[in-house]
Amino acid sequence: MLSIDFLDDVRRMNKRQLYYQVLNFGMIVSSALMIWKGLMVVTGSESPIVVVLSGSMEPAFHRGDLLFLTNRVEDPIRVGEILSKNSQRGLCDMSR
């Protein structure tokens, strides 16, 4: 059992090792959040990276593809560009 083995490993750690593991985990989470916030500032988008959830964007994008979004106000919208908007469910709706 994985969970029992994990708990046994935690019990065997001394306080210094446990604090070190918690600190490492906190640094990883805070680094990921800083990168996300940095991407939000650079792109001007609330969701700078989204995942394609359905097959409606095929053949250009398939399910599971990652899309990098930008929100440049100074560039006009042109024919053929893909638009995104927030839906009622809190997801990002994409349309061509």
Secondary structure, 3 states (H helix, E strand, C coil): CHHHHHHHHHHHCCHHHHHHHHHHHHHHHHHHHHHHHHHHHHHCCCCCEEECCCHHHCCCCCCCCEEECCCCCCCCCCCCCCEEEECCCCCEEEEC
